[in-house]
Amino acid sequence: MLAVGRITKLFGAEGEVNVNLYADFPDNFDWEEQPLFAQVDSLVVPLFCETFSRRGASSATVRFADIDTVKRAELVMGSEVFIDEEEGDDDEYFAFEDLIGFTARIGRAKGEIVDFYDNDLNPLFEIELKGKRHLVPAVEEFIASIDFEGHSIKFVLPDGLID
């Protein structure tokens, strides 16, 4: 995790906050897909952005999902915010079977990889998402990142693959 800013003050009465951005904050931050993370009560929690408006190079006004009141916003006030660092290809070897039990993140939805079907022509993950099981091709193009320490995988899937 890379520290990229700090929540400094409230902005308005509906839970929006101002965030001071550090120099390391990426210019290409995809706030619609990538959450910010903050430590709340000694737990690292993802904060998904509903809106993200830059105010120059070192500030932004943000509305987080599920933070819609001043009282809720006060819970994260003063918190440092982090992003997942994108790891380069480190040639770490793993078998797809090793990923069973990992958390699967698809957009804002979270599920679990419950099985892997090893087929030479079409290897598949079985992912349980909102009580339903889906088969997703186990191909590099659909895997955005793997967090081995956090036991989670972020998928980027074509529209319509999971409905």
Sequence and secondary structure as in RCSB ss.txt:
>XXXX:A:sequence
MLAVGRITKLFGAEGEVNVNLYADFPDNFDWEEQPLFAQVDSLVVPLFCETFSRRGASSATVRFADIDTVKRAEL
VMGSEVFIDEEEGDDDEYFAFEDLIGFTARIGRAKGEIVDFYDNDLNPLFEIELKGKRHLVPAVEEFIASIDFEG
HSIKFVLPDGLID
>XXXX:A:secstr
 EEEEEEEEE SSSS EEEEE TTS TT  TTT  EEEEETTEEEEE EEEEEE SSSEEEEEETT  SHHHHHT
TTT EEEE            GGGGTT EEEETTEEEEEEEEE  SS  EEEEEETTEEEEEE  GGGEEEEETTT
TEEEE   TTS  
